[in-house]
Amino acid sequence: MSRTATIAEPNPPTAEHFDVLIVGAGISGVGGAYHLTQQCPETSFVILETFESFGGTWLTHTYPGIRSDSDLYTFGYRFKPWTGAPIATAAEILKYMGEVIDDNDLGRHIRYGHHIAAASWSSAANRWTIEGTRTGTGEAFAITADFLWMCQGYYRHSEGYTPQWAGMERYAGTIVHPQTWPADLDYAGKDVIVIGSGATAATLVPAIAGDCNHVTVLQRSPTYFFTGRNQNELADTLRELEIDETWIHEIVRRKILHDQQMITRLSFEQPEFVAAELINGVKALLPDDYDVATHFTPRYRPWRQRLAFVPDGDLFQGISSGKASMVTDEIETFTERGIRLSSGEELAADIIITATGFNLSVLGDIEFTIDDQPLVFSDTVNYRGMMFTGVPNMLWVFGYFRASWTLRADLIADFVCRLLNHMRAEGATKVTVALRPEDDDMPLLPWIDEENFNPGYLMRGMHLLPKRGDKPEWQHTQDYWTEKVSLPAARLDDGCLVFEAADGGAKRR
């Protein structure tokens, strides 16, 4: 006698529900959670974080010397005074974020080890369903939410960008990207090549040069650097006067932002003057006969790419001492011993570090669907660089290039809270961005003007990003000094936002 066995399908996980789901416990997600507790205290929310702890970049990047390239008076939150040196290590930033979490009881809202695979919007249910796995057990989970707040950042944490050069397979040494730094990498007494000369290289090289036999920084073209002491004299003076730290934070923050605004404006209005000032600042820290024209004179105007800050000139100290050197040339091929350049010169190295940038990650590489239709993010038009046409109840945090990321995270958090409170007051359960009749003939352009700002990771991934229009409402202006006024004043009834009540009635506001 035979018997047919029936194998039951595993039951789908029961979905918990929250008013708001925040993706990511990095600088944006933790800040957003704080603002929700302060401005929307009746809102239920959860933060889902893939990694085992908070911090984002400051947790995942472990290469030697990892530090901020923005001052912490502006990279820090507006509500939490910064009391240390302006340029901070990853450990100091994590400590600061931990204090924000502990002081405001945010930890109970964070679920670590939750990897999100898919996010689907249902107009019938008027909510998002988030599905994924718990990284520790592989167990599936599902959570529903009325509003989705994407705070996961802009690059792929799992791997950095390394170009595929000819001959890499022949190289007998070790190739490392700083983003996936091996804990057991032994560089003591070794010859090392660092490819790239941006903020990562400027941080890494001073940290390892003293232990290596020699570090060669290989760049295709020069980068602008600016230098200064890693301290703030105004803050120090105010502390001597025993001014309250909350006041110090606000006063110093305003002074730094004032100075940054002036430099940014000058970089557009008098780029040759700003370039000369930056280059002369570097020249003053190098030997008199050093070839600054070749190695530290960029081909582009200042602020077309992010300026790299070198606190206390530590990178240039390494060059002056002979422990580090700059080479400006193209890579022809990797060889068994190192790299052969277009000039014919060969650089030998035991270790090659590719400080060559990020891979852009659009919405955390999560599979999005809207009413069972895949979301093609690049087909949408962005509303103020944070919401997108045809995507209901969802907002994305994308910070500034020329100012600290956190400045925009704070501004956007204010907007989210204002939006949520408005929806509650109006009885609206859905908000969607839509072009207005007057926008019908508006030209649709790439996310950002290449002539304005053109880092490699953005140029490589521009085709993945939403479009912008030629009106302020449809752009990510990248101008904090304009947005700090325009974003709080942005009207919710200007026609860009369509609100819908539970009964299905839609209304442009």
C-alpha positions in Angstrom: 0.0 0.0 0.0 1.4 3.4 -1.0 0.8 6.7 0.8 1.2 10.1 -0.7 2.8 12.6 1.7 1.8 16.3 1.6 4.4 18.8 2.6 2.9 21.9 4.0 4.3 25.2 2.8 5.8 27.2 5.7 3.3 29.8 7.0 4.2 33.4 6.1 5.4 35.4 9.0 2.7 37.5 10.8 3.3 41.1 10.0 3.6 43.7 12.8 2.3 47.2 12.0 3.8 50.6 12.7 2.9 54.1 11.6 6.5 54.7 10.4 9.3 52.4 9.4 12.8 53.9 9.3 15.3 52.0 7.1 18.8 52.2 8.6 20.3 53.1 12.0 23.0 55.4 10.7 23.3 59.1 11.2 20.0 59.9 9.3 17.9 57.1 10.9 19.0 57.8 14.5 18.4 61.5 13.9 15.0 60.9 12.3 14.0 58.7 15.3 14.8 61.5 17.7 12.8 64.0 15.8 9.8 61.7 15.7 9.8 61.3 19.5 10.0 65.1 19.9 7.6 66.3 17.1 5.3 63.3 16.6 5.2 61.7 20.1 2.0 59.6 19.3 3.6 58.0 16.2 4.6 54.4 16.5 7.8 53.5 14.6 10.5 51.0 14.2 14.1 51.2 12.8 15.4 48.2 10.8 19.1 47.9 10.5 21.0 45.2 8.6 24.1 45.3 10.7 24.7 44.3 14.3 24.8 47.8 15.7 24.1 51.5 14.8 26.4 53.8 13.0 26.3 53.0 9.3 29.6 54.2 7.7 31.2 54.6 11.1 30.5 51.0 11.9 31.3 49.3 8.6 34.5 51.3 7.7 37.3 50.0 9.8 40.4 51.0 7.8 43.2 52.7 9.8 42.7 56.3 10.6 39.0 56.4 9.7 37.7 59.8 10.6 35.1 62.4 9.5 35.9 64.7 6.6 33.3 67.2 8.0 33.5 69.1 11.2 31.4 67.6 14.0 29.8 70.9 14.9 27.9 70.7 11.6 28.0 66.9 11.0 26.7 66.4 14.6 23.1 66.9 15.2 21.7 70.3 15.9 20.2 69.1 19.1 23.2 67.3 20.6 26.3 69.5 21.4 29.6 68.3 20.1 32.5 68.8 22.7 35.5 67.2 21.1 37.9 68.1 18.3 36.2 69.2 15.0 37.4 66.2 13.0 36.5 63.1 14.9 37.4 59.4 14.7 34.9 56.7 13.9 35.0 55.6 17.5 34.2 59.1 18.8 31.3 59.5 16.3 29.9 56.1 17.4 30.1 57.2 21.1 28.3 60.4 20.3 25.5 58.5 18.4 25.3 56.0 21.3 24.7 58.8 23.7 21.8 60.1 21.5 20.3 56.7 21.5 20.7 56.1 25.2 19.7 59.6 26.3 16.5 59.5 24.3 15.5 55.8 24.8 15.7 55.1 21.1 17.3 51.7 21.5 13.9 50.1 22.1 12.8 51.1 18.6 15.8 49.6 16.8 16.0 46.1 15.5 19.4 45.0 14.4 20.3 42.2 12.1 17.2 42.8 9.9 18.0 42.6 6.2 15.3 44.0 4.0 14.8 42.3 0.6 11.5 43.8 -0.7 9.1 46.7 -0.1 5.7 46.6 -1.7 3.0 49.2 -1.6 -0.7 48.2 -1.7 -3.2 50.9 -2.6 -6.0 48.5 -1.5 -4.5 48.2 2.0 -3.0 51.7 1.9 0.3 50.6 3.4 3.8 49.3 2.8 4.8 45.7 3.4 8.5 45.1 4.2 9.9 41.6 3.9 13.3 40.3 4.7 15.4 38.0 6.9 17.0 38.1 10.3 20.7 37.9 9.5 21.5 35.8 12.6 19.0 33.0 12.0 17.9 33.4 8.4 14.3 33.6 9.7 11.9 35.5 7.5 10.1 38.6 8.8 7.4 40.9 7.6 6.4 44.4 8.9 3.7 46.7 7.5 3.9 50.5 7.9 1.9 53.5 6.8 5.0 55.5 5.9 8.5 54.5 4.8 11.5 56.7 5.7 14.6 55.6 3.8 17.7 56.5 5.8 20.0 53.8 4.5 22.5 56.1 2.8 23.7 56.3 -0.8 26.3 53.7 -1.3 26.6 49.9 -1.1 28.2 48.9 2.3 29.1 45.4 1.2 31.7 46.4 -1.4 33.5 49.4 -2.7 34.2 50.4 -6.3 37.4 49.0 -7.8 37.9 49.5 -11.5 39.0 46.4 -13.4 42.5 47.2 -14.7 44.4 45.1 -17.1 46.6 42.4 -15.6 45.1 42.5 -12.1 45.0 38.7 -12.1 48.8 38.6 -12.6 49.6 40.7 -9.5 51.2 38.5 -6.8 50.6 40.8 -3.9 47.4 41.7 -2.0 44.7 44.0 -3.3 42.5 45.7 -0.7 39.6 48.2 -0.9 39.4 50.3 2.3 35.7 49.6 2.6 36.4 45.9 3.2 39.6 46.2 5.1 40.9 42.8 6.4 41.4 42.8 10.2 44.6 40.8 9.8 46.2 42.8 7.0 49.9 43.2 7.9 51.4 46.3 6.3 54.3 46.8 8.7 57.6 47.3 6.8 55.8 46.8 3.4 55.8 48.8 0.3 52.2 50.0 -0.4 50.5 51.7 -3.3 47.3 53.6 -2.5 45.3 54.3 -5.7 43.3 57.5 -5.4 43.7 60.8 -3.7 40.3 61.7 -2.2 39.2 61.9 1.4 39.8 58.2 2.0 43.4 58.3 0.8 44.0 61.5 2.7 42.8 59.7 5.9 44.5 56.3 5.3 47.9 57.3 4.2 48.9 59.3 7.3 47.6 56.4 9.5 49.8 53.7 7.9 52.8 55.6 6.6 54.7 55.4 9.8 54.5 51.6 9.9 55.1 50.9 6.2 58.4 50.9 4.4 57.0 53.4 1.9 53.5 54.5 0.7 53.0 55.7 -2.8 49.8 57.6 -3.6 49.0 57.0 -7.2 46.5 59.4 -8.7 45.1 59.9 -12.2 44.7 63.6 -11.5 45.1 65.9 -8.5 42.6 66.7 -5.8 42.0 70.0 -3.9 42.9 69.8 -0.3 42.5 72.3 2.5 44.3 72.1 5.8 44.0 73.5 9.3 44.5 72.6 12.9 42.1 70.1 14.3 40.6 72.5 16.8 38.2 75.4 16.9 39.6 78.5 18.5 36.2 80.1 18.9 34.9 77.0 20.8 38.0 76.9 22.9 37.6 80.6 23.8 33.9 80.2 24.7 34.8 77.2 26.9 37.4 79.3 28.7 34.5 81.8 29.4 32.5 78.9 30.8 29.7 79.3 28.2 27.1 76.5 28.2 27.9 73.8 25.7 24.5 74.1 24.1 25.3 77.8 23.3 28.9 76.9 22.2 27.5 74.3 19.7 25.1 76.7 18.2 27.5 79.7 18.0 30.3 77.6 16.5 28.0 75.8 14.1 26.7 79.2 12.8 30.2 80.6 12.4 31.4 77.5 10.5 28.3 77.5 8.2 28.9 81.3 7.6 32.5 80.7 6.6 31.5 77.7 4.4 28.9 79.7 2.6 31.4 82.4 1.8 33.9 79.9 0.5 31.3 78.1 -1.6 30.1 81.3 -3.1 33.6 82.4 -3.9 34.3 79.0 -5.6 31.7 79.9 -8.1 32.3 83.7 -8.4 36.1 83.7 -8.1 37.2 80.1 -8.7 40.8 81.1 -9.7 41.3 83.0 -6.4 39.9 80.0 -4.3 42.1 77.6 -6.3 45.2 79.6 -5.7 44.5 79.9 -2.0 44.0 76.1 -1.6 47.1 75.3 -3.6 49.2 77.8 -1.8 48.0 76.2 1.5 49.4 72.9 0.4 52.6 74.4 -1.0 53.4 75.9 2.4 53.5 72.4 4.0 55.8 70.9 1.4 59.5 71.3 0.6 60.3 74.4 -1.5 61.2 72.4 -4.6 58.2 70.1 -4.5 56.4 69.7 -7.8 53.0 71.1 -6.7 52.0 71.9 -10.3 52.0 68.3 -11.2 50.7 66.7 -8.0 48.4 69.2 -6.3 47.0 71.5 -9.0 43.6 70.1 -10.1 42.2 70.5 -13.6 38.7 71.4 -12.3 37.4 74.4 -10.4 37.1 74.1 -6.6 34.0 72.4 -5.2 33.1 70.6 -8.4 34.2 67.6 -6.4 34.2 67.4 -2.6 37.2 69.1 -0.9 39.3 66.8 1.2 40.3 68.2 4.6 43.7 67.3 6.0 43.7 68.1 9.7 47.1 69.3 11.0 48.5 68.7 7.5 49.3 65.1 8.4 49.3 63.8 4.8 51.9 66.4 3.8 54.0 65.7 6.8 54.3 62.1 5.5 55.4 63.4 2.1 57.9 65.8 3.5 59.4 63.1 5.7 59.9 60.8 2.7 57.6 58.1 4.1 55.0 58.8 1.4 55.2 60.1 -2.1 52.8 61.2 -4.9 52.7 59.8 -8.4 50.4 61.4 -11.0 49.9 59.1 -14.0 47.6 56.6 -15.7 47.6 52.9 -15.0 48.6 50.9 -18.1 48.5 47.4 -16.5 49.1 45.5 -13.3 52.2 43.4 -13.3 53.4 40.6 -11.1 55.3 43.0 -8.9 53.0 46.0 -9.0 51.7 48.6 -11.5 53.2 49.7 -14.9 52.2 53.3 -15.7 51.5 54.9 -19.0 54.8 56.7 -18.8 56.5 53.2 -18.7 57.5 53.5 -15.0 56.8 50.5 -12.9 55.8 50.8 -9.2 56.5 47.8 -7.1 54.4 47.0 -4.0 53.6 44.3 -1.6 50.0 45.7 -1.1 47.8 47.8 -3.4 45.0 49.6 -1.8 42.2 50.8 -4.2 40.8 54.0 -2.5 38.7 54.4 -5.7 35.3 55.2 -4.3 31.8 53.8 -3.7 29.2 51.9 -5.6 26.0 53.9 -5.6 23.1 52.1 -4.0 19.7 53.2 -5.0 17.2 52.7 -2.1 19.4 50.2 -0.4 19.2 47.7 -3.3 15.7 46.8 -2.1 13.2 45.4 -4.6 10.4 48.0 -4.6 6.9 47.4 -6.1 3.9 49.7 -6.3 0.6 47.7 -6.6 2.6 44.7 -7.9 4.4 46.7 -10.5 8.2 47.1 -10.2 9.4 50.6 -9.3 11.8 52.0 -11.9 13.3 54.7 -9.8 14.9 56.4 -12.7 11.5 57.0 -14.3 10.4 59.2 -11.4 10.9 62.9 -10.9 12.2 64.0 -7.5 10.4 66.4 -5.3 13.0 68.5 -3.4 15.4 65.6 -3.6 13.4 63.5 -1.1 10.1 62.3 -2.5 9.3 60.9 -6.0 6.4 61.0 -8.4 4.1 58.0 -8.2 5.7 56.6 -5.0 3.2 56.9 -2.1 4.1 57.6 1.5 7.8 57.3 1.1 10.7 59.7 1.6 14.5 59.3 1.0 17.3 61.1 2.9 20.1 62.3 0.5 22.4 64.8 2.1 24.7 67.5 0.8 28.0 67.4 -1.0 29.3 70.8 -0.1 28.0 70.8 3.5 27.6 68.1 6.2 25.1 65.3 5.5 23.4 65.7 8.9 22.4 69.3 8.1 19.9 68.0 5.6 19.0 65.0 7.6 17.8 67.4 10.3 15.9 69.6 7.8 14.2 66.6 6.2 13.2 65.2 9.6 11.4 68.4 10.3 9.6 68.1 7.0 8.6 64.5 7.6 7.2 65.4 11.0 5.3 68.4 9.6 3.9 66.2 6.8 2.8 63.4 9.2 1.2 65.9 11.5 -0.6 67.5 8.6 -1.9 64.2 7.3 -3.2 63.2 10.7 -4.9 66.6 11.1 -6.5 66.3 7.7 -7.5 62.7 8.0 -5.2 61.8 5.0 -3.7 58.3 4.8 -1.8 58.6 1.6 0.4 61.3 0.0 1.8 61.0 -3.5 4.0 63.4 -5.4 2.6 64.4 -8.8 3.6 66.9 -11.5 1.2 69.8 -11.8 -0.4 71.0 -15.0 2.1 73.8 -15.1 4.9 71.3 -15.1 3.7 69.5 -18.2 6.3 71.1 -20.5 9.1 71.2 -17.9 12.3 69.7 -19.2 13.4 66.6 -17.3 17.2 66.5 -16.6 19.7 64.2 -14.8 19.5 64.2 -11.0 22.3 66.7 -10.7 24.1 69.0 -13.2 27.4 67.5 -14.1 28.9 70.9 -14.4 27.9 71.6 -10.8 29.2 68.5 -9.1 30.6 65.4 -10.7 32.2 62.8 -8.3 32.8 59.4 -9.9 30.3 57.4 -8.0 27.5 59.8 -9.0 28.5 59.9 -12.7 28.7 56.1 -12.8 25.2 55.8 -11.2 23.4 58.8 -12.7 21.2 56.5 -14.9 19.8 54.9 -11.8 18.6 58.1 -10.2 15.4 60.1 -10.6 15.1 63.0 -12.9 15.0 66.7 -11.9 13.1 69.6 -13.4 14.2 73.2 -13.9 12.1 74.5 -11.0 13.1 74.5 -7.3 10.4 72.1 -6.3 11.8 69.4 -8.6 15.4 69.6 -7.7 17.9 68.6 -5.0 19.6 72.0 -4.9 22.6 70.9 -2.9 22.5 74.4 -1.3 22.0 74.2 2.4 22.0 77.9 2.8 19.0 78.2 0.5 17.2 75.1 1.8 17.5 76.0 5.5 14.9 78.7 4.6 13.0 77.2 1.7 12.4 73.7 3.1 10.8 74.8 6.4 8.7 77.2 4.3 7.8 74.7 1.6 4.0 74.7 1.3 2.1 71.4 1.5 -0.6 72.9 -0.6 1.4 74.0 -3.7 -0.1 71.3 -5.8 3.0 69.0 -5.8 1.5 66.7 -3.1 -1.7 64.8 -3.6 -3.3 63.7 -0.3 -5.9 60.9 -0.1 -8.2 60.1 2.7 -9.2 56.6 3.8 -12.4 56.8 1.8 -10.4 57.2 -1.4 -11.0 60.9 -1.9 -7.9 62.5 -3.5 -7.1 66.2 -3.1 -4.2 68.3 -4.2 -3.0 70.4 -1.4 
